[in-house]
Amino acid sequence: MSMSGHRLGAKAWLVAALVALAAFVIGFMWLPSLQASAQGGLWDAICRAAGIYRPSAPAVKTTLAAQIPTAVAWNPETLHKAASGDAQRGSALAAGSGCAGCHGAKGISPADSFPNLAGLPADVTYKQLDDYRSGKRQNPIMQGMAATLNDGQIADLAAYFATLPPARAKADDAAPMSVVSGSPRRSIAPCAACHGALGRKEGAPPLHGQKGAYLKAQLDAFATGARHNDINEQMRQVARALSASERDTLADWYQQQPDSK
């Protein structure tokens, strides 16, 4: 090989080496350094660029725990707790806790934005108070109040509100299709399958006579995921499948219905 050929070969190797060095510096040092401050330092960023990661089990556990919608499991023990309250103790506790300010002296709310509690089955009130206490359902006022309650006091309040006569309303138009049959084509179960009169699931409140504005707010919150304390995500799935006007129609219709008992 001639001298000029040797020089060309050496230059080619030099160019290749410089390109490889530049790629290494950019890929393993400069780009990782841009992420270093936000993601654990330069060495961690270089390791990630090479495909090496630190164990992250604690973060995974936190994420999974946050995804669990409620701490309430409807087993015999929980059902017994929910039904074990004393209504007389609950009455005194409700008076001392200021429940009447939002929910009325007899569990019928004076404001459209707060739900009626009178006549709700004990398991309904028990679950919601427990969800507020655990942070699975969020509201600054209710979380603060529930945080001060133990299991027995939650059961007592649930028993008290269950004994109060529910709200009464006049019967209105025929039920919307979403109530009686749902929409199988859109994977929407009928409301009455969980909330009466076709059936009822533990923890599912009867909706007849409930405040329309409150129902609208809850349906919208389930639809957006802002409220997410529904077991198996059934309410989020239904609310997302309904249009805004359908959610409003349901809330208005339920508000006008007499108590189903």
Secondary structure, DSSP 8 states (H G I E B T S, - for coil): --HHHHHHHHHHHHHHHHHHHHHHHIIIIIHHHHHHTTTT-HHHHHHHHTT-----HHHHHHHHHHH---S---SHHHHHHHH---HHHHHHHHHHHTTHHHH-TTS--SSTTS---TT--HHHHHHHHHHHHHTSS--HHHHHHHTT--HHHHHHHHHHHHHS--------S---HHHHT-BGGGTB--THHHHSSS-B-TT----TT--HHHHHHHHHHHHHTS----GGGHHHHHHHHS-HHHHHHHHHHHHTS----
